[in-house]
Every structure is written in C-alpha cells, then in structure tokens.
C-alpha cells in the first residue's frame, strides 16, 4: 500500500519561485476516493515545496494531471490572498495550518479550509486532514500518526527559522531556581541550553521544554544556585 503524504525539511524561502521538492520520496502521496493517488513530488524538480508561509510547485494525479499549489511568490510578499488568478495558492500559518486554494485545469479549485483541518505538523513534518474538490470530493493528506518526516535545522531563506523560539527572559524564584520563559511553535519540544560565559561560546543542554498550545515556553533551572552567572537560550532541534 502506498504511504501517505509527508514532507522533508529544511524548508525553503517563500520567495523561491521554484526549487526541488521538499516532499519525502518514500511518502509522497495524498489520496481521494474519487481521484485516486496524488503524487506531491511530481517530477521532483517541480514538485511541491512547503516553505515559510506558503506552498508552491506542482503535484500530479494520473486521473486529472497537474495541480498547482501556487507560484511561491505571493503579491504581498508573505501569503497568497486567493482573490485573483494571479495570486492564489496554499498558505501555511505559524501553527502549521493550511489554507487557500490549489488549481488544476482538469479538476478546478481544491480548497484547503478549516472544515477539513488540513495541516502540517511543524515538529514532525507529517501532513494530516483533508482538502476539498467540488468535482472530486475530499482528499486525504494523511493521518496525524501517519508517515514520519525527517527534519533538519529548518533554516529558511533570509536566515530565519520557522521552528525557532523567542527567548523572553528569566525570573528568579524564592527557592533559588530560575524560571526561563519565551515563545515558540505550539507543541514543539525545544532543547534548553545554558552557558556560564559569553566568550568563548559553549552552550550545553540542560533539559527540554515543550511549547504549550499557544506557543508558551517555560523551564525551571533548579541548578541555577550552583552558578555565579548563567546565560540561556531555547534551541530547536
């Protein structure tokens, strides 16, 4: 049986007009009962690319041909507005939810909307939920426990990182420990790094922190009293 759809990271920049597909060659398929298998790798060179904020490239169905996920260059520079034939495509928000429209000459518009809960898990790369075609019905992107996606550091064009965390600060506690706080991608697990001096840099892992449903990060350093000073950061992976 064919494996359902997953994608490979690192992700590419939203400004990339075309790049090699980010889809895992071992798990490239979406499926619809009325359309059959849809290969998101396409021909490899022009297949689906999931980038920071948008999707782009072409996916392929033996029954309806090529389907565009968008150009990779939304007119406003960030996300497709899906209000014209020159500015449409599938968007990705900060939580991994997919929205917008794909288009194929032989199938028409395919909608990615909240009703089908289409999303990509930013921690694993697994796609789940459904997209909808008025001509072909529901198309499954995979289950939440489906194919596994291998993620690298996730560096994006422009030096950003879609999975990076923002360090908020520290709060000394009455028992001598220190509360670290910040924000990251919801439900993603970050490594907590500490360093006793800024030069030379030598970050050492002291634990992990999982971001909450709203992206809130917290970690208690119970060993803080053992150090005269300590610097911290949240890191992924």
C-alpha positions in Angstrom: 0.0 0.0 0.0 1.3 3.5 -0.8 2.5 5.6 2.0 0.6 8.8 2.6 2.0 12.3 2.3 4.9 13.7 4.3 7.4 16.4 3.6 11.1 16.9 4.1 12.7 19.9 5.9 14.6 22.1 5.9 12.0 24.4 4.3 12.8 26.8 1.6 12.0 30.5 1.4 8.7 31.9 0.3 10.5 34.0 -2.3 11.7 30.9 -4.2 9.9 30.8 -7.5 10.9 27.2 -7.9 13.1 24.7 -6.1 13.4 21.0 -5.8 10.5 19.4 -3.9 10.6 19.2 -0.2 8.4 16.1 -0.2 9.8 12.8 1.1 10.2 10.4 -1.8 9.2 7.4 0.4 5.9 9.1 1.4 4.7 11.4 -1.3 1.0 10.6 -1.7 -2.3 12.1 -0.9 -5.5 10.1 -1.7 -9.1 10.7 -2.7 -11.7 8.1 -3.3 -12.8 9.8 -6.5 -9.4 10.9 -7.8 -7.0 8.2 -6.6 -3.4 8.8 -5.6 -1.9 12.3 -6.0 1.9 12.4 -6.1 3.2 15.6 -4.3 6.7 15.1 -5.5 5.5 15.4 -9.1 8.6 15.2 -11.3 10.9 16.1 -8.4 12.4 19.3 -9.8 9.0 21.0 -10.0 7.1 19.1 -7.2 5.5 20.6 -4.1 7.6 22.9 -1.9 6.4 23.7 1.6 8.1 27.0 2.6 7.9 29.6 5.3 4.3 30.8 4.9 3.4 29.3 1.5 3.3 26.2 -0.6 4.4 26.2 -4.3 5.1 23.8 -7.2 3.0 21.1 -8.9 1.5 17.9 -7.7 0.4 15.2 -10.1 -2.7 12.9 -10.5 -2.8 10.2 -13.2 -6.5 11.0 -13.5 -6.6 14.8 -13.7 -3.0 15.8 -14.5 -1.0 18.6 -12.9 -2.3 20.7 -10.0 -0.6 24.0 -8.9 -0.1 24.8 -5.2 0.9 28.4 -6.1 3.8 30.3 -7.6 5.8 30.7 -4.4 5.7 34.5 -4.9 2.5 36.0 -3.3 1.9 39.5 -4.4 2.2 40.9 -0.9 5.4 39.1 -0.3 4.1 37.0 2.6 1.0 34.9 1.8 -1.4 34.4 -1.1 -4.6 36.5 -1.0 -6.6 34.0 -3.1 -8.5 36.8 -4.7 -7.3 36.5 -8.3 -5.9 34.1 -10.9 -2.5 35.7 -10.4 -2.4 35.5 -6.6 -3.7 32.1 -5.4 -2.1 29.2 -3.6 -1.9 27.3 -0.3 -0.7 29.2 2.7 0.9 27.8 5.9 0.4 29.7 9.2 2.6 29.7 12.2 0.9 26.7 13.7 1.1 24.7 10.5 -2.5 25.1 9.4 -3.0 25.0 5.6 -5.4 27.4 3.9 -6.2 28.7 0.5 -6.6 27.1 -2.9 -4.8 24.9 -5.4 -5.8 24.7 -9.1 -5.7 22.2 -11.9 -7.1 22.7 -15.4 -8.9 19.3 -15.3 -10.1 19.4 -11.7 -10.7 23.1 -11.0 -10.1 24.5 -7.5 -9.1 22.5 -4.5 -9.9 24.2 -1.2 -7.8 24.0 2.0 -10.2 25.2 4.7 -10.8 24.8 8.4 -13.6 22.3 7.9 -11.1 19.7 6.7 -8.4 20.6 9.3 -5.5 20.4 6.8 -2.2 21.0 8.5 1.5 20.1 8.6 3.0 19.2 12.0 5.9 21.5 12.2 7.7 19.2 14.6 7.5 16.1 12.5 6.6 17.2 9.0 3.5 14.8 8.9 0.6 16.1 7.0 -3.0 15.4 8.1 -6.5 16.4 7.5 -8.4 16.9 4.2 -8.6 19.2 1.2 -11.9 19.5 -0.8 -12.6 19.5 -4.5 -16.1 20.3 -5.8 -15.5 17.8 -8.6 -13.7 15.0 -6.8 -14.7 15.3 -3.1 -12.5 15.0 -0.1 -8.7 14.4 -0.5 -6.8 12.9 2.5 -3.4 14.4 3.3 -2.6 11.6 5.8 -3.4 10.9 9.4 -1.9 12.6 12.4 0.0 9.4 13.2 0.9 8.7 9.6 4.3 8.9 7.8 7.3 10.3 9.6 9.1 13.4 8.3 12.8 13.9 8.9 13.5 17.5 10.0 16.9 19.2 9.9 17.8 22.6 11.5 15.0 24.1 9.4 16.9 27.2 8.2 14.9 29.3 5.8 15.8 31.9 3.2 16.8 35.2 4.8 18.4 33.5 7.8 15.2 32.9 9.7 14.0 29.6 11.2 10.3 28.6 11.1 10.8 26.5 14.2 13.0 28.9 16.2 11.9 30.1 19.7 12.0 33.6 21.1 13.6 33.9 24.5 11.6 36.1 26.8 13.7 36.3 29.9 14.3 34.9 33.4 12.5 35.1 36.7 14.3 34.2 39.9 12.2 32.0 42.3 12.1 32.1 46.1 13.7 28.6 46.3 16.8 29.8 44.3 15.8 28.3 41.0 15.3 30.4 37.9 12.2 30.3 35.6 13.0 30.7 31.9 10.2 31.8 29.6 9.7 32.5 26.0 7.6 31.5 23.0 7.9 29.0 20.1 5.9 26.8 17.8 2.9 25.3 19.6 3.6 21.8 20.9 7.1 21.7 19.6 9.8 20.4 22.0 12.9 22.6 22.4 16.3 22.0 23.9 17.2 24.3 26.7 20.9 25.4 26.5 23.0 27.1 29.2 26.3 28.8 29.2 28.4 30.4 32.0 30.2 32.9 29.8 29.6 34.6 26.5 33.2 34.2 25.3 34.1 31.6 24.3 30.7 30.3 23.5 30.0 26.8 24.8 26.3 26.1 25.0 25.4 22.9 26.9 22.0 21.2 27.0 20.3 21.2 30.5 16.9 19.9 29.6 13.9 20.2 27.2 10.8 22.4 27.2 7.6 21.8 25.2 5.7 24.8 23.9 2.1 24.9 25.0 -0.9 25.1 22.7 -0.4 28.8 22.3 3.4 28.5 21.9 4.3 29.5 25.5 7.6 28.1 26.7 8.7 27.6 30.4 11.6 25.9 32.1 12.8 25.8 35.7 16.6 25.7 36.1 16.8 24.1 39.6 20.6 24.1 39.4 21.0 27.9 38.9 22.1 28.4 42.6 25.3 26.4 41.8 26.5 29.1 39.3 27.5 32.7 39.8 26.1 33.6 36.4 24.3 31.7 33.6 23.1 32.5 30.1 20.2 30.7 28.5 18.6 30.0 25.1 15.9 27.8 23.6 17.0 25.8 20.6 15.4 23.5 18.0 16.2 20.7 17.5 
